[in-house]
């Protein structure tokens, strides 16, 4: 079992959270770096230090890029990836708020092709729901659920086509998980065909201020 870890808190604000993440880096599929809803306008020394420590610990780094459901200029998003690579030596990208529908698929294909030409890999897509199947073929990993634990346990469903893809191609990001149930959340993701998950105890508006308790290793 591997873990996708978005950690959306500044290293200077909560160095303990980053230390826990660095210590558990070997358990991660990747760590999402998000200094300023993107790379920001200039390098951040604290993020650069955290990124270097994570790389040393064996983590793959993913630069956060908000696609705004296909509404953003692709050139701008490619430039953001270039800044991530230059400033934080990221490996790949985490494309957040991906449109899940067929009409936006050609644009997604062009964007991902451009990012891969830069050497970005893995490419992780986060529509937060099951998209049309073409998106999964474009990505290394697709987040097909992002939402609250209560929704995850009560109304999650998945289309039949997902069974034609390896579980390693899917991820579920679940927030609001009671800490005692984090092991269950990891197992549930696996049972539902997602070999990668990221259960956290946090709540909206920012559930990703702490790394998943699953980093301790007890849940894997």
C-alpha positions in Angstrom: 0.0 0.0 0.0 1.3 3.4 -0.9 0.2 6.9 0.2 -0.4 10.1 -1.7 0.3 13.0 0.6 -0.9 16.5 -0.1 0.5 18.7 2.7 -0.8 22.2 2.4 0.8 24.0 5.3 4.0 26.1 5.3 7.0 24.3 6.8 7.7 27.3 9.0 4.1 27.2 10.3 4.2 23.6 11.3 7.7 22.0 11.0 6.5 19.0 13.0 4.0 18.0 10.3 6.8 18.2 7.7 9.2 16.2 10.0 6.6 13.4 10.3 6.2 13.4 6.6 9.9 13.2 5.9 10.3 10.4 8.5 7.6 8.4 6.7 8.6 9.3 3.2 9.4 5.7 2.2 5.7 4.8 2.5 4.6 7.4 0.0 3.6 7.2 -3.7 4.3 10.9 -3.8 4.2 14.2 -1.9 2.3 17.2 -3.3 4.1 20.5 -2.9 1.9 23.6 -2.9 3.7 26.7 -1.7 1.1 29.3 -2.9 -1.8 27.5 -4.8 1.0 26.8 -7.2 4.7 27.5 -7.2 4.3 31.2 -6.4 6.2 34.1 -7.9 9.6 33.4 -6.3 11.3 30.4 -4.6 10.5 29.8 -1.0 13.6 28.8 1.0 11.6 26.8 3.6 9.8 24.8 0.9 13.1 24.2 -0.9 14.7 22.8 2.3 11.7 20.6 2.9 11.8 19.4 -0.7 15.5 18.5 -0.4 14.9 16.6 2.8 12.0 14.7 1.2 14.1 13.8 -1.8 16.9 12.6 0.4 14.4 10.4 2.3 13.3 8.8 -1.0 10.0 10.7 -1.7 8.8 11.6 -5.2 7.8 15.2 -5.4 4.7 16.5 -7.3 4.1 20.1 -8.1 0.5 21.3 -7.5 -1.1 22.8 -10.5 -4.8 24.0 -10.4 -6.4 23.4 -13.8 -9.7 25.0 -12.8 -11.6 22.3 -14.7 -9.9 23.2 -18.0 -10.4 27.0 -17.7 -6.7 28.0 -17.3 -4.3 28.8 -20.0 -2.1 25.8 -20.8 1.0 27.9 -21.4 0.6 29.3 -17.9 0.3 25.8 -16.3 3.4 24.6 -18.2 5.4 27.6 -17.0 4.3 26.8 -13.4 5.7 23.3 -13.9 9.0 24.8 -15.1 9.2 26.9 -12.0 8.6 23.8 -9.8 11.3 21.9 -11.6 13.8 24.8 -11.3 13.1 25.8 -7.7 12.1 22.5 -6.0 13.4 19.8 -8.4 10.0 18.1 -8.5 9.6 14.8 -10.3 6.0 15.1 -11.6 2.8 17.1 -11.2 -0.5 16.9 -9.4 -3.2 18.4 -11.7 -6.0 19.5 -9.4 -9.6 20.2 -10.3 -9.4 18.3 -13.5 -12.5 18.3 -15.6 -13.9 14.7 -15.7 -16.0 15.0 -18.9 -15.3 14.0 -22.5 -15.4 17.5 -23.9 -12.3 18.6 -22.0 -10.4 15.4 -22.8 -8.5 16.8 -25.9 -7.3 19.8 -23.9 -6.1 17.5 -21.1 -4.3 15.4 -23.6 -2.4 18.4 -25.0 -1.5 19.6 -21.5 -0.2 16.3 -20.3 1.8 15.8 -23.5 3.5 19.2 -22.9 4.2 18.3 -19.3 5.7 15.0 -20.2 8.0 16.7 -22.7 9.4 18.7 -19.8 10.2 15.3 -18.1 7.3 15.5 -15.6 6.5 12.1 -14.2 4.4 10.8 -12.6 1.4 12.8 -13.8 -1.4 12.6 -11.2 -4.9 13.8 -12.2 -7.4 14.8 -9.6 -11.0 15.2 -10.9 -12.1 13.9 -7.5 -14.7 11.7 -9.1 -14.6 9.0 -11.7 -13.9 10.7 -15.1 -14.5 9.2 -18.5 -12.1 6.4 -19.0 -9.8 8.3 -21.4 -8.3 10.4 -18.5 -7.1 7.3 -16.8 -5.2 6.2 -19.9 -3.4 9.6 -20.0 -2.3 9.6 -16.3 0.0 7.6 -14.2 -2.5 7.9 -11.3 -6.0 9.3 -11.1 -7.8 10.4 -8.0 -11.3 9.1 -8.5 -12.6 10.1 -5.0 -11.9 13.2 -3.0 -14.4 13.8 -0.2 -15.5 13.3 3.3 -15.4 9.9 5.1 -19.1 10.0 5.7 -19.7 10.2 1.9 -17.1 7.6 1.2 -18.7 5.0 3.4 -22.3 5.8 2.5 -22.5 6.5 -1.2 -19.3 5.6 -3.1 -19.8 3.7 -6.3 -17.4 3.0 -9.2 -18.1 2.3 -12.9 -17.5 -1.2 -14.3 -14.7 0.0 -16.6 -12.4 0.6 -13.7 -11.9 -3.1 -13.3 -10.0 -3.1 -16.6 -7.2 -1.0 -15.0 -4.7 -2.0 -12.3 -5.5 -0.7 -8.8 -2.1 1.1 -8.9 -3.7 3.5 -11.4 -6.3 4.8 -8.9 -6.2 6.8 -5.7 -8.8 7.9 -3.1 -8.3 11.0 -1.0 -10.6 10.9 2.0 -10.8 13.6 4.7 -12.6 13.7 8.0 -11.6 10.2 8.9 -11.7 9.5 12.7 -8.1 8.7 13.6 -9.0 5.2 14.9 -10.6 4.4 11.5 -7.6 5.4 9.3 -6.5 1.7 9.0 -10.0 0.9 7.8 -9.9 3.8 5.3 -6.7 2.3 3.8 -8.2 -1.2 3.6 -11.4 0.2 2.1 -9.6 2.0 -0.6 -7.8 -1.2 -1.5 -11.0 -3.2 -1.5 -12.6 -0.6 -3.8 -9.8 -0.9 -6.4 -7.5 1.9 -5.4 -4.0 0.8 -4.4 -3.0 4.4 -3.5 -4.9 6.4 -0.8 -4.5 9.4 1.4 -6.9 9.3 4.5 -6.6 12.3 6.8 -8.4 13.4 9.9 -8.7 17.1 8.9 -11.9 18.9 7.9 -12.7 21.6 5.4 -11.7 24.3 4.5 -8.2 22.7 4.5 -8.1 19.0 5.4 -4.6 18.7 4.2 -2.8 20.6 7.0 -1.5 17.4 8.6 -0.1 14.3 6.9 -2.0 11.1 7.0 -1.6 9.1 10.2 -1.1 6.1 8.0 2.5 7.2 7.6 3.3 5.4 10.9 3.2 2.1 9.0 0.6 0.4 11.2 -2.1 0.9 8.6 -0.2 -0.7 5.7 
